[in-house]
Amino acid sequence: MPYERERICRIRADRDGPLLVEGPVEVIGPDGEAVVSRRFVVAICTCRRSRTYPWCDTSHRRRGKAADEPRTEPPTGRRETPE
């Protein structure tokens, strides 16, 4: 077998948001179904509120925060959508 270069997968975790994964990715759900996205960066839902689970649809923003807790927004201001 020829030498294959190791590919490192980068995942960015945000306490109040989704996991941002460099794509393309294949996500295998609890039912064993594989879902593929070929996007450059994929937002994976961690709160399970998303209507497009396993992809994040920013439903986590609607849960409300305490008045004294600052609101955190994604650094790019962009919203990831599934293919």
Backbone bond lengths (Angstrom), bond angles and torsions (degrees), N, CA, C in turn:
res aa  C-N    CA-C-N  psi(-1)  N-CA   C-N-CA  omega(-1)  CA-C   N-CA-C  phi
1 M - - - 1.451 - - 1.525 108.56 -
2 P 1.327 116.89 129.22 1.460 119.40 -178.86 1.525 111.32 -68.33
3 Y 1.305 114.93 155.13 1.458 121.07 179.66 1.520 109.64 -63.74
4 E 1.324 116.42 128.07 1.455 121.43 176.54 1.526 109.21 -109.59
5 R 1.307 115.73 131.99 1.455 120.40 179.62 1.535 109.54 -69.32
6 E 1.304 115.99 134.41 1.458 120.92 -179.92 1.525 110.14 -69.73
7 R 1.328 115.84 130.70 1.464 120.65 177.39 1.522 108.04 -105.15
8 I 1.317 116.12 123.51 1.456 120.86 179.16 1.518 108.12 -93.65
9 C 1.308 115.96 128.98 1.457 122.30 178.60 1.530 108.30 -92.19
10 R 1.316 116.96 124.59 1.459 120.96 -179.73 1.526 109.02 -98.92
11 I 1.339 116.24 127.67 1.460 123.17 177.84 1.520 108.22 -125.09
12 R 1.326 115.52 127.75 1.462 120.37 179.05 1.527 108.39 -106.65
13 A 1.328 116.51 121.53 1.462 121.91 -179.01 1.521 109.78 -102.76
14 D 1.323 115.80 132.33 1.460 122.65 176.82 1.519 107.31 -120.84
15 R 1.308 117.87 130.32 1.458 122.49 -176.31 1.526 112.70 -55.42
16 D 1.322 117.75 -37.40 1.459 121.67 -175.88 1.525 113.64 -106.71
17 G 1.297 117.85 16.55 1.463 118.29 -176.13 1.508 113.10 -148.05
18 P 1.315 115.21 -161.81 1.468 120.61 -177.23 1.523 112.11 -81.15
19 L 1.318 115.07 172.70 1.458 121.21 168.95 1.521 106.93 -85.81
20 L 1.311 117.56 128.47 1.458 121.85 176.03 1.520 107.92 -99.19
21 V 1.324 116.24 116.70 1.459 122.39 -173.78 1.519 108.77 -116.51
22 E 1.335 116.11 131.82 1.465 119.41 175.12 1.512 108.19 -70.03
23 G 1.316 116.15 127.27 1.461 122.07 -174.57 1.508 112.20 -94.28
24 P 1.298 116.33 -176.89 1.452 127.43 -2.14 1.530 111.10 -70.68
25 V 1.352 115.23 155.82 1.454 120.20 -177.73 1.524 110.89 -134.41
26 E 1.318 114.50 156.49 1.456 122.56 170.89 1.521 106.28 -123.62
27 V 1.331 116.90 122.91 1.456 122.44 179.65 1.521 107.58 -110.24
28 I 1.329 115.68 128.11 1.462 120.58 178.09 1.520 107.62 -105.62
29 G 1.332 115.88 117.89 1.458 122.25 -177.18 1.511 112.42 -78.23
30 P 1.341 116.56 174.22 1.462 121.17 -178.94 1.524 113.09 -61.56
31 D 1.341 117.09 -23.47 1.461 120.54 178.71 1.529 112.39 -86.80
32 G 1.346 116.30 0.26 1.461 121.17 178.71 1.521 114.03 89.33
33 E 1.338 117.28 -3.30 1.460 120.84 179.67 1.525 110.18 -74.56
34 A 1.322 116.53 132.73 1.461 122.07 178.40 1.524 109.26 -95.04
35 V 1.351 116.08 131.29 1.457 122.76 177.97 1.518 106.76 -121.57
36 V 1.340 116.79 130.91 1.464 121.66 -175.25 1.520 110.84 -113.98
37 S 1.329 116.01 139.42 1.462 122.10 170.25 1.521 107.26 -129.85
38 R 1.307 116.27 133.37 1.458 121.31 -179.43 1.523 112.13 -103.47
39 R 1.324 117.05 14.84 1.463 121.44 178.84 1.530 110.50 -67.55
40 F 1.341 116.13 159.49 1.462 122.26 179.28 1.530 111.03 -65.82
41 V 1.347 116.70 -42.74 1.460 122.96 175.88 1.521 107.76 -132.51
42 V 1.318 115.85 134.25 1.459 121.63 -177.68 1.519 108.95 -119.80
43 A 1.342 117.19 134.93 1.460 122.19 177.20 1.528 108.26 -97.46
44 I 1.337 115.94 115.78 1.460 122.14 -179.48 1.532 108.66 -99.09
45 C 1.326 116.43 126.71 1.464 121.87 -178.33 1.522 110.56 -68.32
46 T 1.346 116.29 135.06 1.463 120.95 175.49 1.526 111.91 -116.41
47 C 1.345 117.69 -9.07 1.468 120.13 -178.05 1.529 112.29 -96.38
48 R 1.313 117.84 -11.86 1.466 125.33 -179.96 1.529 113.13 64.38
49 R 1.339 117.81 20.31 1.463 121.49 175.97 1.523 112.03 -94.51
50 S 1.305 117.47 -10.22 1.455 122.22 -174.35 1.528 112.01 -66.79
51 R 1.316 115.75 136.99 1.469 120.52 174.73 1.518 111.19 -78.68
52 T 1.328 117.01 -13.13 1.464 121.47 179.51 1.528 110.66 -112.99
53 Y 1.336 116.48 28.94 1.467 122.02 -177.38 1.525 110.12 -50.74
54 P 1.328 120.38 134.61 1.452 129.28 15.68 1.525 114.44 -87.48
55 W 1.330 118.91 -0.37 1.460 121.41 -179.92 1.529 109.36 -81.62
56 C 1.304 116.76 144.22 1.464 122.08 -179.86 1.527 110.02 -78.83
57 D 1.335 117.11 134.41 1.462 121.62 173.82 1.528 110.98 -117.03
58 T 1.316 117.25 19.84 1.472 127.22 179.54 1.528 113.50 67.14
59 S 1.322 118.69 21.13 1.462 121.90 176.81 1.527 111.58 -62.33
60 H 1.320 118.20 -24.51 1.460 121.61 179.56 1.527 112.06 -61.39
61 R 1.310 118.04 -23.32 1.473 121.73 -179.33 1.526 111.57 -72.42
62 R 1.326 118.33 -21.45 1.462 121.89 -175.47 1.516 113.88 -85.13
63 R 1.324 118.92 -4.01 1.466 119.74 -174.97 1.519 112.96 -75.07
64 G 1.317 118.75 -13.25 1.465 122.64 177.53 1.510 112.15 81.21
65 K 1.330 116.15 145.23 1.460 122.69 179.85 1.508 109.17 -127.00
66 A 1.295 115.84 161.03 1.456 121.14 176.45 1.529 109.05 -63.51
67 A 1.328 116.63 149.39 1.465 120.99 -176.32 1.519 112.94 -61.32
68 D 1.339 117.44 -31.42 1.465 119.80 -178.53 1.525 112.84 -85.97
69 E 1.324 118.27 -6.28 1.460 121.60 179.93 1.525 109.54 -92.04
70 P 1.348 118.13 124.09 1.462 119.73 -178.13 1.527 111.21 -67.85
71 R 1.318 116.13 146.38 1.459 121.80 178.48 1.525 108.49 -82.43
72 T 1.320 116.86 131.23 1.458 120.86 178.88 1.514 109.01 -106.93
73 E 1.312 116.48 132.45 1.456 122.88 179.09 1.523 108.87 -113.05
74 P 1.334 117.97 154.37 1.458 119.59 175.86 1.520 110.36 -60.86
75 P 1.320 118.32 144.75 1.461 120.74 -175.53 1.522 113.47 -61.80
76 T 1.311 119.73 -28.95 1.455 121.08 -177.47 1.512 112.58 -88.74
77 G 1.341 117.46 -19.15 1.449 120.31 -176.61 1.503 112.75 73.26
78 R 1.331 118.15 5.50 1.457 122.43 -178.90 1.519 110.18 -95.69
79 R 1.286 115.47 153.78 1.457 121.29 177.82 1.514 108.94 -111.80
80 E 1.312 116.58 129.45 1.458 121.05 178.92 1.511 109.73 -82.95
81 T 1.319 116.72 136.28 1.455 121.69 176.61 1.518 109.37 -124.39
82 P 1.321 117.75 148.79 1.458 119.98 178.62 1.513 111.26 -69.27
83 E 1.318 116.40 161.02 1.463 120.68 178.45 1.500 111.66 -67.36
